[in-house]
Amino acid sequence: MREYTEDFEETYLSSFAQLSKNTRGRNLKEEECDVRSPYQRDRDRIIHCESFRKLKGKTQVFIVQNDNFRTRLTHTLEVSQIARTIARALKLNEDLVEAIALGHDLGHTCFGHSGEEVLNRIAGSFKHNEQSLRIVEKLERDGKGLNLTFEVRDGILHHTGEGIPVTMEGKLVKLVDRITYLCHDIQDSIGAGILKKEDIPHSIVNVLGHAHSGRVNTFVKDIIEETTRQISAGSPPNIYQTETLEKTMLQLRSFMFETVYNGELCLREKEKATYIVEFLFHYFMEKPEKVVAIYDKTITQEDLRQNIVDYIASCTDYDAIKLFQTMVIPSPKYF
């Protein structure tokens, strides 16, 4: 079955697609699976790992508990779905796209970017994409890592920041990640009462439309059509947008930062989240035996500070809040 998949990829996929049989491989050599391609195996390993399950309890934007709001898990699934749709249309490797998309945010902390900013400041350096790579290379499976292929690890590491993925599939996920969070964060912001539909600038609405599905569809069609046009015209292999959609995306991003991400509600909740993460970090630094008792996966292999960072980053919002309550709030016992 794996050989059939490899033959299908070679026959059907674009010449710019990454074929699974041409992977640069894994850090540790393994016997090939009879059924699944290397990228399919990577996808399955990510889905079944503990860090993936924890995404359902980690903040996307709003810490307020509401089942209608996105979490890191639902965001991840939406990125995967949208990227796969585009990949299929462009004849890229859909399995590679799916693996990168499902693993790209594994390293996000409790409370989303708020937790990431705190750890970056007090621990010296912390970026969620680097932590995602650390998780799949070192932390999962009791320190053994998931032993993923080079192309998946590269796409995970470079899905954000200045780094550029080596594959077209990685480049696609990088762009789709941004499009996805901008579109669904509008929807969640309206649901939270932070935005009204009429607050969105007309210059954005005129291009993307009023509805969430319409906004996503506009971006998807634009990427498919412009990438096809550019490559057919001899442009270097890349994922392209029209100038109109690129400008609109940047305008939407600026609007969301001004009104939502740096808005009153998010900043108020960010202040609380910051306090909790800072407290946990300093508490464990002063009482290392506490983190040893809770989190012993790599405590003897690396320095204490790194282990504390790994542990706090692994916490869901609920985990962090519960730890804080346990350490700060008296728990009376009645006899």
C-alpha positions, 0 to 999 in steps of 0.5 A: 500500500505504501508503494502504491501511495508513492507511485500515485504521488509520482504520477499525479502530484506537481513537479514542485511537490515533495514526494514522500519517497524523496524525504531526507529521512529521520534522525533515527533510521526506521524500517518503513511501514508497509501501509503508510507513507513516511508523512502519513506516519508522522501525521499519526504520531502527532495526532496520538501524542500527548501534546496534541491532546493538550491543545484542546485546553490551551487559549487561542485568543480568549481565556474566558471559558466558552465552548464556542470560542476556538482553542489551539486544537480547533485552530490547528484543525482549521489550518489543516483543513484549509491547507489541505484544500489548497494543497489538493488543488495545487497538486501538492503533497496533502499528507505532508501538509497535514502533518505540518499543520497538525504539529505546528502549534504543539509548543504553544503555552497555556494562555496562548501568546500571553504565556509565550511572551512571559516565558520569553522574557523571564526564561531568556528565550522562548518561541512556540515554534522552537518549542514545537520542534523541541517537543517532537524531537526531545520531549514526547514519548518520555524523552525519545521524541517522535522521530519525524521526517526532516520536511515535517520538522522543518515546516513546524519550525518555520511556520512562523518567523523569518525562516522559510520552509524548504518545501512548498507544503511548508510554505503553504502552511505558513501562509494558511496559519495566518489567514486562518487565525485572522478569519476565525478571530474575527468570528470569535471577537464578534461572538465575544461582543468585542466587535460588531460586524459594522466595526470592520473597515469597509475596505476589508469587507468589500474584498473579503465579504461579511461572512466567515466562510466567504472570507476564508473562501476568498483567500483560498481561491486567491492562493490557488489561482495566483499560485497557478498563474505565477508558476505557469508564467515561469515564476519561482515555485512559491505560494502566491497571493494577489497584491489586493489580497496580500494588502487586505490581509495585512490591513486586517491584521493591523485592525485585529491587533488594534481592536482585539489582540491589544484591546481592553478585554484581552489586555485585562486577561493577559495581565492575569495570565502573565501573573500566573505564569510568572508566579509558577516560574519563580515558585518552581525555581525556588522550590525545585523539588515541587517540579521534580515531584510533578514533572520528571520526564527530563528533570535529570537530563537537563538544567532546572530552568529548562525543565520548568519552562518545558513543564509550564509550556506543557500546561493547559490553561486549567492546569496552570490555574489549578496549580496557582490555586493549590499553591496560593489559596488555602484549602481548609479541611473539615474533620 
